[in-house]
Amino acid sequence: MHFGAEDRAALDWFAATVAAERPDAVIVTGDLTMRARRHEFAAAQAWLEALGRPVTVEVGNHDLPYFNLWARFVTPYRRFKALERMIERPLDLRGVSIVPLKTTARAQFRLNWSKGHVSDRALRRTLTHIAEVPANHLLLVACHHPLIEAGTRSTSHTRGGRAALEALADAGAHGVLTGHVHDPFDITHPTPAGPMRLIGAGTLSERVRDTRPSFNELHVVDGMLETQVREMS
């Protein structure tokens, strides 16, 4: 959503859709803000709370302080405190479980810190959540960066992403929901443990790429996941 560079018309359109259709939950795959400023987080929190639905939010690279290095390294999540109950919140819905995976890093051994990184600690935490999911649930993992490239104009170059994808598949996950690249996609990727569904969302900000402001609508029918890209006209 990139509050600070949000598309107000797109946000209003999404909120009206939620009010009319009452989805079971809203999954935000990162980048609530543009520059991780307090007023941007405050605006994001107010907007999410007004939706009136269960919400889980992943941390995006734009949600870590960029110019304030002290804040980035020492207190990177302090401005999330008001949103704490939504951040990386597992969701158990009717027959569906959503489990978080952190793909952001305070620093990396490369110039572009906006790209993805799955640490061993983050993966272990997600696998622990997965172990607690009922066996008959459709299991989706939500994170910010695509774990592998999906052919979009923007890239994620997620370090540890391919290994994480295979570990998630081996643990029983059925799909991964992501953001970051601002263009939607829905692909199936083979792994040694079986195929994994990779679903990327667009954006409700002014920072569009090849797709107008959009969101993904997900339906689970008889244990099968169906997706539809909803674009603002």
Secondary structure, DSSP 8 states (H G I E B T S, - for coil): --BTSB-HHHHHHHHHHHHHH--S-EEE-S--BSS--HHHHHHHHHHHHHH-S-EEE---GGGS-SS-HHHHHHSTTGGGGGGTTTBT--EEETTEEEEE-----S--SSS-TTS-B--HHHHHHHHHHHHTS-TTSEEEEE-SS-SS--S-SS----BTHHHHHHHHHHHT--EEEE-SSSS-EEEEE--TT--EEEEE---SBS--SSS-SEEEEEEEETTEEEEEEEE--
